[in-house]
Amino acid sequence: MPSFNRMATILTIVTTLVATSARAEDVKAGDLVISQAWSRATPGGAKTGGGYLTIENKGSAPDKLVSATADAAGKVEVHEMAMNNGVMTMRPLDSGLTIDPGKTVKLAPGGYHLMLMELKRPLKQGDKLPVTLQFEKAGKVAVTLEVQGVGAQGPGGSAGGGDGMKMQEMDHSKMKM
């Protein structure tokens, strides 16, 4: 019978392999590395969804995410969500989102995100959603958002933890757009 330590080691290796295979591949474009691209499933009839990812700038000059497109949506905007004096605000970043050299910017629930509008069909868990990001320097970059469950807080489908606020916890009466 294998020892406890050996079984723990085997379990760790299997867990790591499963987590790695479930994660979307990193996309490199110029000095940028885009990783952890994901979205949430949407209920039937929903016309908006969110896109989330991490952008790391390994270069010596800033770059800027200026726009995005997706065949599944009529329009995609780069948005910022923030709390201001107890009021949730969401606004498009008309001048884009700068990624400074040596820095990482995370698009996640409750902060910066891609707002997928005029969805042509609901997003279903397990779907792969192609999106094209447009950067000032790196140009057009194709990424695939892996659609997680409705309440997911991260690319692994986790429903708990994370830095974001769950939609059901938001006071929609105080939200300004």
N, C-alpha and C positions, 0 to 999 in steps of 0.2 A: 504494500500500500504506500503511495507517495506521501512524502512528508508535507506538513502544513505549509512550510516555506516554499516548497516546490509548487504546490497547488496555487498558492498566492501569486507566484511568479508567472505561472501559466495563465492564470486569470487576468493578470495585468497585461500580458502580451496580447491575449485575445481581445480584451477591451480596447487596447490601443489600435489594433488592426481594424476592428469594427468602426471605431470613431474616425480613423483616418480614411477608410473607404467611403464613409458616409459624407465626408466633407468635400465640398466642391474644390476643384483644382484652382491653385493660384494662377492669376493671369498677370503676365509681365508686359508692360508697355512703356518703352523708354526707361525712365528712372522710377516708374511707378510699379508697385506690386498690389494687385487687387485680390482680396481673399474674403472668405466667409460670406459669399453672396447668397442671400436668401430672401424669402417673402413669407407672408402668412396666407393660409387659405382664407377665402372670403365666403360669407354666406350667399346663397342664391339671391340674385337681384341687386347685390351690392355693385355700385359703379366705380368705387375707388378701392385701392389697395396700397400697401407700402412696400418699398424695396430697401433692403439693408445690405451693407457691405463695409469692408475695411479697406482703406487706401493708404499705403505707405509710400512716402517719397524718399527714395534712397539716393537722390541726386543732390546737387549743390545749388539748385535754383528752384523757386516755387513753380508749381503748376496749378491749374485751376480746372475744376469740373464745371463746365459751362452749361451743359444740357444733357438730356438723355432721350432715347426713343425706345419704344417696344411695339411690336406688331399687335400684341394683345390689348394695348391701350390706345385710345385716341390721342392722349396727351400725357407726357411725363414731365414733371417739374422737380427741381431740387428744392427741398423745403427745410425749414428750421422750425422746431417746436420748442417752446420755452415757457416757463412760469414767470409772470411779471406781476408782482403785487397780488399773488393768489389767483391770478387769471391765466389760464392756459391760452397761449397764442400760437398760431401757426401761420407762416408766411413763406412765399416763394423767395428764393435767393436770386433775384433778377441779375445780379452781377456775378453769380457763380460762387463756388466754394473753393477757397484757396487751400492747397496742401503745401505747407512750408517744407523746405529741405530738411531732411532728417526727422521729420514728424510723421505721425500716423493720425488719420482722421477716421473715426468710426461713425458710420451711418447706422443708427439703431433706434428702436422704439423710444419715444420720448425726447428725441434730439433731432439731429440732421437725418434726413431720409429722402428717398425718391417717392414722390406721390404719383401713383399710377391712376390716372383719371380716365373716365369714359371706357371702363373695361368692356371688352367685347364678349366676355364669358367669365363666369366665376373662376377663381383660382382654386384648384383642388390640391389637397395634400398629395405629395409625390410628383406633381407637375414640375417640369423644367421650363422656366420662363426666360427666353432670350431677350436681352436688353443691350442696347448700344449706348455706351457712355461717350460723350464728346469732351475732350480735354483741350485746353488752350495749346499745350506743347505736345503732349503724347498723341493727340489726334483721336480718331475713333477707335474705341476699344469694345469688343464684344465680350460680354459676360453672361453667365446663366444663373438666374436666381432659382434656388431650389425651394419649392413651396413646402413649408412646414404646416403644422396644425394651426387652427384658428387662434389659440392662446399662446403660441410659441413666443419665447422671449429671446431665442438665439438660434443659430444655424443647426444645432443638434435637435431641435424640436422641443427643448426644455420649456416647460410652462412656468417654472418658478425662478426666483432669483433674478439676476440680470440687473442692468441699470435702468431699464425702461419702466414706464408706468403701464399697467394693464388697462386696456380700453374700458373694461367694466368699472374701474376705480375712478375714472375721470368724471368730473362734474361738467357735463356737456353744456349746462346753462351758462357757465362762465367762459366758454370757449369762443374766442374771436378769430375770424379768418379774414 
